[in-house]
Amino acid sequence: MKLADILAKVAKGDALTDEEKKFVGEYDEQKTLDTAAANARKKAEKEAKDAKDALEKLQGEFDEFKSQNDPAKKQTELDKALARIAKLEQANKDKDAKIAADARTARVRSLAKEAGINPAKGVSSDTIDLLVDNLMAKVDIEDADAVKAAFDGFKSSNAGLIAANTVGGAGNRGTPVSTTSTQFSGKNPWKAESVNLTEQMRLLSTNPAEAQRLAAEAGVTLKLD
C-alpha cells in the first residue's frame, strides 16, 4: 500500500477503506526516511565487505607469489597484485567515506526537521535539503550550540522558503498536532488557498466528522463509509 495512492483517492473525493485509514493513522514519515537511510547504509556496507573479502583473496595470492622461484615472474605478478591491492584499498576507503557521509547527511536532515525547517507550500523538499546540506557542510553536528546557531540563521535568511509552525515544536510543518479538541483551529486543508493533503489524511483518520465539516465548508463532498 502506497501513501501516494491513498492521497490520490482523497484528492478525488473517494472513500477510504478501513485498511487505508489504519495505514494513514500509523504512517510515520520520519520512520520511513530513517528506514530508507538505513537500507542504503546496509547496501553500502555489504559492498564494502565484498571488496574487503576480495582484498583478502588477493593477499593470499600475494603470499603465493612471494614463494615462487622465478624472480622475474615473481616480480611481475607481485607488481600486478600490489596494484590490485592498492586499488581495492582505495575503493574500501571511498566506500567507508560514503557510508559516513550518507549517515551525516541523514542526521543533518533529521536535525533540520526537528528545528522546524520544512518547505513552505510550493517549495520543493529537495531544494530545502540541498540548502541545508550546504549550510551544514562545515558545521560540527555534535555541537548543539553550533547547530542551533546555523539553523536559526538559516530560518531568518530564508523565511519565505520555510513553512510556518503554528502549534507545537520543531518539524510541525505548521499544522495542529493536538486532537483533544473536536474543532479544528488551523487553515482548512480542503480550501484551494490552503490545500494540504497530509492534513486531510490526518483529519480523516482521527476526526472524520470534523473532516467532513471542513470539506463541506470548502465546497467538497466527502464519501465516508
Sequence and secondary structure as in RCSB ss.txt:
>XXXX:A:sequence
MKLADILAKVAKGDALTDEEKKFVGEYDEQKTLDTAAANARKKAEKEAKDAKDALEKLQGEFDEFKSQNDPAKKQ
TELDKALARIAKLEQANKDKDAKIAADARTARVRSLAKEAGINPAKGVSSDTIDLLVDNLMAKVDIEDADAVKAA
FDGFKSSNAGLIAANTVGGAGNRGTPVSTTSTQFSGKNPWKAESVNLTEQMRLLSTNPAEAQRLAAEAGVTLKLD
>XXXX:A:secstr
  HHHHHHHHHHT    HHHHHHHHH  HHHHHHHHHHHHHHHHHHHHHHHHHHHHHHHHHHHHHHT S HHHHH
HHHHHHHHHHHHHHHHHHHHHHHHHHHHHHHHHHHHHHHTT  B TT  HHHHHHHHHHHTTTS TT HHHHHHH
HHHHHHHTGGGB    SSSTT TTS    SSSS  S  TTSGGG  HHHHHHHHHH HHHHHHHHHHTT      
